[in-house]
Amino acid sequence: MKEQDKRIEDLDVMFAFIVNKFNILEGLLVHFFYNYGSEAKANIKLADLIMRLFRGPSLTKVQIPSERTINSYLLSTHRLSDTEMKVPDHYVASVYCELKSRDYNFSWQQASVIAFHMQNNES
């Protein structure tokens, strides 16, 4: 119980700094989640700027293919510029967020390629 009390006390101290600039508060939150890693893992959306930007009802429900299929998408001959032209950002964001929620660590560009192939396979 002492550890939980310490966490509550740490949060209380952090929120006392709310009168300061937001980036300082954000730094304190990052520091808190760094010290208590399991909470950071459970709140992956808080740490990822892209997921914070696109979270909400604008995301489309997508079904992520197997890891083998994803790897074949990433090794394909399609150029990234081709994929960005044909895939709407909200669809790429949906794919990106779903990948992140399943503990994949793909960049936005890789998620764009995966979304391109997923969209073409749906058609």
C-alpha positions in Angstrom: 0.0 0.0 0.0 3.0 2.3 0.6 3.9 2.2 -3.1 0.4 3.3 -4.1 0.5 6.1 -1.5 3.9 7.2 -3.0 2.4 7.2 -6.5 -0.5 9.3 -5.4 1.8 11.7 -3.6 4.0 11.9 -6.7 0.9 12.8 -8.8 -0.2 15.4 -6.3 3.2 17.1 -6.5 3.2 17.0 -10.3 -0.2 18.6 -10.6 0.8 21.3 -8.2 3.0 22.5 -11.1 0.0 23.0 -13.3 0.4 26.8 -13.2 3.7 26.4 -15.1 3.9 25.9 -18.8 2.3 22.8 -20.3 5.6 21.4 -21.6 6.9 21.4 -18.1 3.9 19.4 -17.0 4.2 17.1 -19.9 7.9 16.5 -18.9 6.7 15.7 -15.4 4.2 13.2 -16.7 6.8 11.6 -19.0 9.1 11.4 -15.9 6.4 9.8 -13.9 5.6 7.2 -16.5 9.3 6.5 -17.0 9.6 5.7 -13.3 6.4 3.5 -13.3 6.9 1.6 -16.6 3.8 -0.7 -16.4 1.5 2.4 -16.4 3.3 3.8 -19.4 2.8 0.5 -21.3 -0.9 0.6 -20.5 -1.2 4.2 -21.7 0.7 4.0 -25.0 -1.6 6.6 -26.5 -0.3 9.2 -24.1 3.4 8.9 -25.2 2.8 8.8 -29.0 2.1 12.2 -30.6 0.5 10.7 -33.8 -1.9 8.6 -31.7 -2.7 11.7 -29.6 -3.5 13.7 -32.7 -5.7 11.1 -34.4 -7.4 9.5 -31.4 -11.2 9.6 -31.3 -14.1 8.7 -33.6 -12.2 9.6 -36.8 -10.3 6.3 -36.7 -11.6 3.5 -38.9 -11.8 -0.1 -37.5 -9.1 -2.1 -39.4 -8.0 -5.7 -39.2 -4.2 -6.0 -39.2 -2.8 -8.9 -41.3 -0.3 -11.4 -40.0 3.3 -10.4 -39.3 4.5 -12.4 -42.3 2.0 -10.5 -44.6 3.1 -7.1 -43.1 6.8 -8.0 -43.8 5.9 -8.8 -47.4 4.2 -5.4 -47.7 7.2 -3.6 -46.5 9.5 -5.5 -48.9 7.3 -4.7 -51.9 8.5 -2.7 -54.9 5.9 0.2 -54.4 7.6 3.5 -53.8 6.5 5.4 -50.7 5.4 8.4 -52.8 2.9 6.1 -54.7 1.3 5.0 -51.4 1.0 8.5 -49.9 -0.9 9.7 -52.9 -3.5 6.9 -52.8 -4.2 6.4 -49.1 -6.2 9.0 -47.0 -4.4 10.1 -43.8 -7.3 8.9 -41.6 -6.9 5.4 -42.9 -3.1 5.5 -42.4 -3.7 6.8 -38.9 -6.2 4.0 -38.2 -3.6 1.4 -39.3 -0.8 3.1 -37.4 -2.8 3.2 -34.2 -3.9 -0.4 -34.5 -0.3 -1.5 -35.1 0.9 0.5 -32.0 -1.9 -1.0 -29.9 -0.6 -4.4 -30.8 2.9 -3.5 -29.8 4.3 -3.2 -33.3 6.9 -0.4 -33.6 6.4 0.8 -37.2 7.0 4.4 -38.3 4.4 6.5 -40.0 6.0 5.8 -43.4 5.9 2.0 -42.8 2.3 2.3 -41.7 1.6 4.2 -44.9 2.9 1.3 -47.0 1.0 -1.3 -44.9 -2.2 0.8 -45.2 -1.7 1.1 -49.0 -1.5 -2.7 -49.4 -4.4 -3.3 -47.0 -6.6 -0.8 -48.9 -5.7 -2.4 -52.2 -6.5 -5.9 -50.8 -9.9 -4.7 -49.6 -10.9 -3.4 -53.1 
